[in-house]
């Protein structure tokens, strides 16, 4: 998966959370939780423990999380993905 697609996948967490909280709908909350689980599994496969830990935290908080906290975590994960790509590029530079 390209870096842009990984960033988009992580960013999608925020609007899903916002809809779930705004609508106060069980289905929207279940969609949010299911999406978090899917993204978590992707990052377990990539071996990125820091992103996995952050997603587990969001899963644990569920609808008790605050919007600003979810936003902060999402933006932090995006930075980690961007650094992951930079690190990969620099590691193989000759």
Secondary structure as GFF3:
##gff-version 3
##sequence-region A 1 94
A	DSSP	alpha_helix	3	23	.	.	.	ID=ss1
A	DSSP	alpha_helix	26	46	.	.	.	ID=ss2
A	DSSP	alpha_helix	49	61	.	.	.	ID=ss3
A	DSSP	three_ten_helix	62	64	.	.	.	ID=ss4
A	DSSP	alpha_helix	67	91	.	.	.	ID=ss5
###
